Amino acid sequence: MFTGIIEDIGIIRSINPVGSNLTFQIETQLKDVGIDDSIACNGICLTVEALTDDTLTFTAIKETIEKTNAAYWKNGTFINMERPLPFNGRIDGHLVQGHVDGVGVCTEILPQDGSYLFSFSYDEKFKPLIIEKGSVCINGVSLTAFNLTENRFSVAIIPYTYNHTNFQNIKVSHHVNLEFDMVGKYIRRYLDLKE
């Protein structure tokens, strides 16, 4: 379980195909990490398979590659990274599982005199999972959605978030990982089963 509060921006140093999977070596300043630990990488919960003093190695399976923006990663891509929440930790963002629901596309970036307004399109099938002023996780960052339409929403990015996440590298047409609020997903499932 994660909170969507980014601890480091890693950099992909190598990508190796292994069958239908991709193995990523990411340079990071994260500490207190061991083999088998779960790390949110752009919001994707991945398992540490190997490590050095300044790199972590992960494998993304075919399912992950098809449902996230990992297919667009390349050497030099900046990756938002977060270690899991300890049981005695504070939840400063919202509860994030690291289970990406789908990929969105950046449609607009508007400077707001010191902050930024980013807008994203998404698959309409996720429409019931997002509400005005509700939580959404973008590339692992806990944010508040607003200006909802049928398949678009916006988020406001404060300077700190812009400077300490890979939002500073997102451009219009870039693909991002989206994870919608867990509580909303359970409610939707419950209602579907009642029909």
Secondary structure, DSSP 8 states (H G I E B T S, - for coil): -B-S---EEEEEEEEEEETTEEEEEEE----S--TT-EEEETTEEEE--EE-SSEEEEEE-HHHHHHSGGGG--TT-EEEEE----TT---SS--B-S---EEEEEEEEEE-SSSEEEEEE--GGGGGG--TT-EEEETTEEEE-BS--SSEEEEEE-HHHHHHSGGGG--TT-EEEEEE-HHHHHHHHHHHHH-
